[in-house]
Amino acid sequence: MLAAAEHDATRSWHGLRWRICALLFLATVLGYIDRGLIGFLKGDLQHDLHWNEIDYANVVAAFSLAYAAGQLFSGRLIDVIGVRVGFILCVGFWSVAAMAHAIARTLLGFELARFGLGLAEGGNYPGATKAVSEWFPKKRGLIYLKQQGT
């Protein structure tokens, strides 16, 4: 009876870990989409908002600088407050920054929205890496593979 209960607990734990993996994958894919979408919309944004090449470069630079700073500081933040709360804060701020693009009508508005997006997106890799190390420890993976006979 105890072995069956242990097996059920292990199976539900295993399912939860893969749901977390799927969410981390989704966050990473959305980050790539957010990052690349400005390039896809470059022509329309330049035409509709009357940007020149320097204006567009400033918008891209705002994101790039913030992304570098976000990666630098979010890793430490996630270490201090924990991966769950830290990653939730990063994704929440990331969502607000992404929505801010809808209300941006000026060059400064887009620069601020892209800066916020870069700052928040910078937390994805430190947060995802720490989450994977906590939820998929190397020792656990080897034990599972040995139990499955592979």
TINU-622767 format. One record per residue (C-alpha): residue number from 0; x, y, z. Coordinates in nm, 2 decimals, padded with zeros to 4 digits. Example, Ala and Ser with C-alpha at 12.3 -4.5 7.8 and 13.67 -1.06 7.14 Angstrom:
BEGIN
[0; [01.23; -00.45; 00.78]],
[1; [01.37; -00.11; 00.71]],
END
This chain:
BEGIN
[0; [00.00; 00.00; 00.00]],
[1; [00.28; 00.24; 00.09]],
[2; [00.46; 00.16; -00.24]],
[3; [00.15; 00.25; -00.44]],
[4; [00.11; 00.58; -00.26]],
[5; [00.47; 00.66; -00.31]],
[6; [00.44; 00.58; -00.68]],
[7; [00.13; 00.80; -00.72]],
[8; [00.31; 01.09; -00.54]],
[9; [00.62; 01.04; -00.77]],
[10; [00.40; 01.04; -01.08]],
[11; [00.21; 01.36; -00.98]],
[12; [00.54; 01.53; -00.89]],
[13; [00.68; 01.42; -01.23]],
[14; [00.37; 01.57; -01.41]],
[15; [00.41; 01.90; -01.22]],
[16; [00.77; 01.92; -01.32]],
[17; [00.69; 01.88; -01.69]],
[18; [00.41; 02.14; -01.66]],
[19; [00.67; 02.38; -01.52]],
[20; [00.90; 02.29; -01.80]],
[21; [00.63; 02.37; -02.05]],
[22; [00.56; 02.71; -01.89]],
[23; [00.94; 02.79; -01.90]],
[24; [00.95; 02.69; -02.27]],
[25; [00.64; 02.91; -02.34]],
[26; [00.80; 03.21; -02.16]],
[27; [01.12; 03.17; -02.36]],
[28; [00.94; 03.14; -02.69]],
[29; [00.73; 03.45; -02.61]],
[30; [01.05; 03.64; -02.52]],
[31; [01.19; 03.56; -02.87]],
[32; [00.87; 03.67; -03.03]],
[33; [00.86; 04.00; -02.83]],
[34; [01.22; 04.06; -02.91]],
[35; [01.19; 04.00; -03.28]],
[36; [00.85; 04.16; -03.35]],
[37; [00.99; 04.51; -03.36]],
[38; [01.21; 04.42; -03.66]],
[39; [00.91; 04.27; -03.84]],
[40; [00.71; 04.59; -03.78]],
[41; [01.00; 04.83; -03.86]],
[42; [00.86; 04.95; -04.20]],
[43; [00.51; 05.01; -04.07]],
[44; [00.63; 05.18; -03.75]],
[45; [00.87; 05.41; -03.95]],
[46; [00.59; 05.50; -04.20]],
[47; [00.31; 05.55; -03.95]],
[48; [00.51; 05.72; -03.67]],
[49; [00.75; 05.90; -03.91]],
[50; [01.06; 05.75; -03.76]],
[51; [01.40; 05.77; -03.94]],
[52; [01.67; 05.51; -03.91]],
[53; [01.82; 05.68; -03.60]],
[54; [01.49; 05.68; -03.42]],
[55; [01.44; 05.31; -03.49]],
[56; [01.80; 05.24; -03.38]],
[57; [01.73; 05.43; -03.05]],
[58; [01.43; 05.21; -02.98]],
[59; [01.63; 04.90; -03.05]],
[60; [01.92; 05.03; -02.83]],
[61; [01.68; 05.10; -02.54]],
[62; [01.58; 04.74; -02.54]],
[63; [01.93; 04.60; -02.58]],
[64; [02.07; 04.81; -02.29]],
[65; [01.78; 04.72; -02.06]],
[66; [01.81; 04.35; -02.16]],
[67; [02.17; 04.34; -02.06]],
[68; [02.10; 04.52; -01.73]],
[69; [01.80; 04.29; -01.67]],
[70; [02.01; 03.98; -01.70]],
[71; [02.28; 04.13; -01.48]],
[72; [02.05; 04.23; -01.19]],
[73; [01.76; 03.98; -01.21]],
[74; [01.98; 03.68; -01.14]],
[75; [02.08; 03.83; -00.81]],
[76; [01.72; 03.94; -00.74]],
[77; [01.59; 03.58; -00.81]],
[78; [01.86; 03.44; -00.58]],
[79; [01.75; 03.67; -00.30]],
[80; [01.37; 03.65; -00.32]],
[81; [01.34; 03.30; -00.47]],
[82; [01.27; 03.17; -00.82]],
[83; [00.89; 03.16; -00.78]],
[84; [00.84; 03.52; -00.66]],
[85; [01.12; 03.65; -00.87]],
[86; [01.01; 03.49; -01.20]],
[87; [00.65; 03.60; -01.13]],
[88; [00.76; 03.96; -01.08]],
[89; [00.97; 03.94; -01.40]],
[90; [00.68; 03.80; -01.61]],
[91; [00.43; 04.04; -01.45]],
[92; [00.65; 04.34; -01.53]],
[93; [00.72; 04.19; -01.88]],
[94; [00.35; 04.17; -01.94]],
[95; [00.29; 04.53; -01.84]],
[96; [00.58; 04.65; -02.06]],
[97; [00.44; 04.45; -02.36]],
[98; [00.10; 04.61; -02.31]],
[99; [00.26; 04.96; -02.29]],
[100; [00.35; 04.93; -02.66]],
[101; [-00.02; 04.96; -02.74]],
[102; [-00.05; 05.30; -02.58]],
[103; [00.29; 05.44; -02.70]],
[104; [00.24; 05.70; -02.97]],
[105; [00.57; 05.89; -02.95]],
[106; [00.93; 05.79; -03.00]],
[107; [00.99; 05.83; -02.62]],
[108; [00.69; 05.62; -02.55]],
[109; [00.82; 05.34; -02.76]],
[110; [01.17; 05.37; -02.61]],
[111; [01.03; 05.35; -02.26]],
[112; [00.81; 05.05; -02.35]],
[113; [01.11; 04.87; -02.52]],
[114; [01.33; 04.96; -02.22]],
[115; [01.08; 04.81; -01.98]],
[116; [01.04; 04.50; -02.19]],
[117; [01.41; 04.45; -02.21]],
[118; [01.46; 04.50; -01.84]],
[119; [01.18; 04.25; -01.76]],
[120; [01.28; 04.00; -02.03]],
[121; [01.63; 03.99; -01.89]],
[122; [01.50; 03.79; -01.60]],
[123; [01.39; 03.50; -01.82]],
[124; [01.72; 03.32; -01.85]],
[125; [01.84; 03.35; -01.49]],
[126; [01.49; 03.26; -01.37]],
[127; [01.44; 02.97; -01.61]],
[128; [01.79; 02.83; -01.54]],
[129; [01.74; 02.84; -01.16]],
[130; [01.39; 02.68; -01.20]],
[131; [01.53; 02.40; -01.41]],
[132; [01.81; 02.34; -01.16]],
[133; [01.56; 02.32; -00.87]],
[134; [01.29; 02.12; -01.05]],
[135; [01.51; 01.89; -01.26]],
[136; [01.81; 01.81; -01.05]],
[137; [02.07; 01.59; -01.22]],
[138; [02.05; 01.32; -00.95]],
[139; [01.67; 01.30; -00.99]],
[140; [01.70; 01.25; -01.36]],
[141; [01.95; 00.97; -01.33]],
[142; [01.74; 00.79; -01.07]],
[143; [01.43; 00.81; -01.29]],
[144; [01.62; 00.67; -01.59]],
[145; [01.75; 00.38; -01.39]],
[146; [01.40; 00.30; -01.26]],
[147; [01.27; 00.30; -01.62]],
[148; [01.55; 00.06; -01.72]],
[149; [01.71; 00.29; -01.98]],
END
